Amino acid sequence: MQTRDHEGIKQLNDIYDGLSDIEQKLKTNLITDLSNDEIDLSIRIAAFGRNEILQKPSTTFLCLLFDALKNWTCITLIICGIISFVLLFYHPNGETIEAKIKPKETNVEWIEDRQSRNFQSLVELDKKCNVIRESTVQQIPIKDIVVGDICEIKYGDVLPADDVIIQSNNLKVDESSLTGESDLIEKHESTDPFLPSGTHIIEGSGKMLVLAVGQHSQTGMILKLLSTIKEQNND
């Protein structure tokens, strides 16, 4: 997935003897693709994983509060805040302060943010992809894609797995999410055949053979690396 141009073609041919050998090793068919046999699909999921990236549960408010209380600066500010609050009710001259209490709108921004995240998660799970199974095009959820599937792709799609092109038509992709490069990359089965997950199809269409899914894909490995770095920084 990390090779480009003719280097990718060279590795494909030298290491794997081309697409035909990968086709045999994955026990798929570049024309009819896989069947809908549940046993075969289950075996593939057991061998190569499911097309899902497990997310760690978000840190709770109490955990964040506990971590903040370990900081002496925060503790000092909290004590000062408590003192200031108490002094609001202390009036040595006996006078009372009448304050006009204005109705205040409840801040529900954090609730809306949480709902937005949940909605985005639902939308992600709801996305579908065109695959060829038993010689017919079928729409299935992206989480049900398995290694060995043949997917149809077109402009506007975000690739849900790591793939190799088996047929293309003026295919150009945006790989900036992975490489940071803003230039469009032209892809073709004879020049630059590999399509990492998370990249965006900007122009053209084609068919691709799925090679890696979920945590074993480029996106999955990058997220795992970032998570490891974050844990090391926290330690």
Phi and psi in degrees as a GROMACS rama.xvg file:
@    title "Ramachandran Plot"
@    xaxis  label "Phi"
@    yaxis  label "Psi"
@TYPE xy
-92.4833  -0.87973  GLN-2
-89.7824  155.006  THR-3
-127.848  155.313  ARG-4
52.179  -135.376  ASP-5
-70.8412  -21.0507  HIS-6
-63.4723  -38.265  GLU-7
-65.5347  -42.6461  GLY-8
-62.622  -40.5383  ILE-9
-62.8873  -46.3792  LYS-10
-66.2061  -37.9777  GLN-11
-60.3873  -41.5261  LEU-12
-80.9284  -39.8418  ASN-13
-74.6596  -41.865  ASP-14
-87.801  -39.3186  ILE-15
-114.819  3.88449  TYR-16
57.7395  35.1622  ASP-17
83.3049  -178.977  GLY-18
-62.9189  -34.4006  LEU-19
-62.6545  -36.0436  SER-20
-72.5375  -39.1484  ASP-21
-62.5246  -39.3955  ILE-22
-58.0906  -43.6042  GLU-23
-70.2135  -41.7973  GLN-24
-64.483  -36.9557  LYS-25
-86.1776  -2.01873  LEU-26
53.0172  49.6295  LYS-27
-123.634  -174.851  THR-28
-138.628  122.465  ASN-29
-68.9293  -8.54641  LEU-30
-107.171  -54.5658  ILE-31
-91.9246  -16.3981  THR-32
65.2874  -157.645  ASP-33
-81.1311  170.527  LEU-34
-97.7019  175.85  SER-35
-94.4032  21.2031  ASN-36
-64.836  118.699  ASP-37
-62.2266  -34.4038  GLU-38
-65.9721  -45.7163  ILE-39
-62.7008  -43.5361  ASP-40
-64.7376  -38.8306  LEU-41
-65.2713  -38.9214  SER-42
-63.773  -41.2066  ILE-43
-65.4987  -40.1462  ARG-44
-65.2483  -39.966  ILE-45
-65.8527  -34.8329  ALA-46
-83.1543  -41.1735  ALA-47
-114.359  -4.74204  PHE-48
91.9731  167.032  GLY-49
-93.5305  153.483  ARG-50
-81.3715  60.9889  ASN-51
-138.951  145.361  GLU-52
-112.267  112.33  ILE-53
-67.1646  133.489  LEU-54
-108.155  137.093  GLN-55
-70.4038  144.467  LYS-56
-60.2044  142.069  PRO-57
-66.8754  150.553  SER-58
-68.2232  132.389  THR-59
-76.3646  162.231  THR-60
-61.8599  -39.5067  PHE-61
-64.5543  -37.1516  LEU-62
-65.9826  -41.7249  CYS-63
-63.4854  -40.7605  LEU-64
-64.5846  -41.969  LEU-65
-62.7422  -42.3062  PHE-66
-64.06  -38.0914  ASP-67
-66.18  -33.8975  ALA-68
-71.6153  -9.14943  LEU-69
-79.7564  -11.7164  LYS-70
-94.7799  122.499  ASN-71
-65.2071  -30.17  TRP-72
-63.9607  -43.0162  THR-73
-64.5006  -40.1392  CYS-74
-62.8121  -42.7712  ILE-75
-61.8044  -42.1806  THR-76
-65.7977  -37.7618  LEU-77
-65.2162  -42.7354  ILE-78
-62.3888  -44.0403  ILE-79
-62.0819  -38.1185  CYS-80
-64.7634  -40.5643  GLY-81
-64.2357  -42.7191  ILE-82
-61.8043  -44.9145  ILE-83
-60.8182  -40.5565  SER-84
-64.2776  -41.3385  PHE-85
-64.6329  -40.7662  VAL-86
-65.5011  -21.2673  LEU-87
-62.2381  -28.6234  LEU-88
-99.3676  4.79621  PHE-89
-102.319  115.877  TYR-90
-130.22  96.1747  HIS-91
-63.9913  -25.551  PRO-92
-86.3863  3.70675  ASN-93
81.3318  -5.35462  GLY-94
-78.075  149.557  GLU-95
-108.641  148.776  THR-96
-106.171  118.206  ILE-97
-94.379  114.976  GLU-98
-108.641  137.348  ALA-99
-78.6752  119.803  LYS-100
-90.7067  115.165  ILE-101
-96.9924  138.741  LYS-102
-60.9277  132.802  PRO-103
-115.153  132.478  LYS-104
-72.1049  136.115  GLU-105
-68.4472  133.393  THR-106
-80.2998  106.755  ASN-107
-111.727  20.7026  VAL-108
-62.1418  -39.3217  GLU-109
-67.0076  -30.5202  TRP-110
-68.8555  -42.8231  ILE-111
-63.534  -38.6134  GLU-112
-63.0723  -41.6419  ASP-113
-65.0463  -41.0742  ARG-114
-64.3308  -36.5676  GLN-115
-64.2496  -41.8883  SER-116
-64.0997  -41.8921  ARG-117
-63.0328  -39.2832  ASN-118
-65.5924  -43.1488  PHE-119
-61.3877  -37.6393  GLN-120
-64.3588  -41.3533  SER-121
-65.4597  -40.7918  LEU-122
-61.9955  -41.1375  VAL-123
-61.463  -43.9454  GLU-124
-69.5973  -23.2328  LEU-125
-84.7163  -13.1294  ASP-126
-63.7914  146.134  LYS-127
-125.798  161.625  LYS-128
-136.763  147.027  CYS-129
-85.4356  120.556  ASN-130
-122.416  156.613  VAL-131
-103.54  115.764  ILE-132
-131.536  130.487  ARG-133
55.4456  41.15  GLU-134
69.3132  8.79706  SER-135
-123.514  147.234  THR-136
-80.9511  126.956  VAL-137
-129.282  146.477  GLN-138
-97.6459  122.746  GLN-139
-131.41  155.312  ILE-140
-59.8983  145.287  PRO-141
-62.326  -25.9677  ILE-142
-70.944  -14.0842  LYS-143
-95.3698  -0.435902  ASP-144
-69.082  138.134  ILE-145
-125.003  160.769  VAL-146
-62.0695  131.268  VAL-147
105.019  -14.3146  GLY-148
-67.7187  151.772  ASP-149
-111.474  121.173  ILE-150
-110.386  143.842  CYS-151
-91.0345  133.427  GLU-152
-126.184  153.73  ILE-153
-151.21  173.177  LYS-154
-59.4305  139.252  TYR-155
99.0038  -16.4666  GLY-156
-77.9188  146.401  ASP-157
-106.408  123.99  VAL-158
-67.2375  125.714  LEU-159
-88.3388  -1.79136  PRO-160
-158.869  170.227  ALA-161
-81.8009  135.673  ASP-162
-142.745  166.663  ASP-163
-126.21  137.487  VAL-164
-73.5298  135.675  ILE-165
-113.831  -16.057  ILE-166
-160.292  136.49  GLN-167
-143.754  155.972  SER-168
-139.509  98.5754  ASN-169
51.2651  49.1521  ASN-170
-84.8022  124.326  LEU-171
-131.496  135.125  LYS-172
-126.644  156.189  VAL-173
-105.327  112.934  ASP-174
-104.851  17.8375  GLU-175
-63.2832  -27.3156  SER-176
-64.659  -23.3437  SER-177
-107.542  -39.3788  LEU-178
-103.542  -20.5609  THR-179
83.9371  -4.60614  GLY-180
-84.2914  129.254  GLU-181
-85.6555  -15.1481  SER-182
-70.3317  142.282  ASP-183
-72.1331  140.363  LEU-184
-106.252  124.47  ILE-185
-82.1815  128.386  GLU-186
-114.752  139.974  LYS-187
-155.434  148.019  HIS-188
-63.3224  -20.3695  GLU-189
-102.934  -6.81053  SER-190
-124.709  -47.5765  THR-191
-146.861  85.7364  ASP-192
-89.8631  -11.1936  PRO-193
-90.4284  137.207  PHE-194
-124.162  102.828  LEU-195
-72.2465  150.492  PRO-196
-64.8334  151.288  SER-197
88.5695  -9.50699  GLY-198
-83.3612  158.042  THR-199
-112.27  125.974  HIS-200
-78.1152  118.058  ILE-201
-97.8121  -38.0558  ILE-202
-140.126  152.848  GLU-203
83.0666  -167.195  GLY-204
-154.961  174.551  SER-205
171.884  -173.274  GLY-206
-127.058  145.415  LYS-207
-137.897  149.701  MET-208
-100.15  124.684  LEU-209
-75.1074  126.527  VAL-210
-109.384  -29.9039  LEU-211
-152.227  143.979  ALA-212
-133.057  164.29  VAL-213
56.6013  -131.574  GLY-214
-70.455  -12.8075  GLN-215
-91.4585  -6.36385  HIS-216
-81.1891  170.523  SER-217
-59.4591  -43.911  GLN-218
-62.457  -44.0053  THR-219
-61.9396  -41.5164  GLY-220
-69.4373  -36.2477  MET-221
-66.5535  -43.8913  ILE-222
-63.9165  -37.1271  LEU-223
-66.2052  -40.2957  LYS-224
-64.0555  -44.0792  LEU-225
-63.2033  -38.558  LEU-226
-65.2303  -39.1959  SER-227
-65.7122  -43.0338  THR-228
-62.2592  -41.5907  ILE-229
-63.1304  -40.8661  LYS-230
-66.5516  -38.0864  GLU-231
-65.7811  -39.5829  GLN-232
-66.4175  -36.7993  ASN-233
-67.7904  -34.061  ASN-234
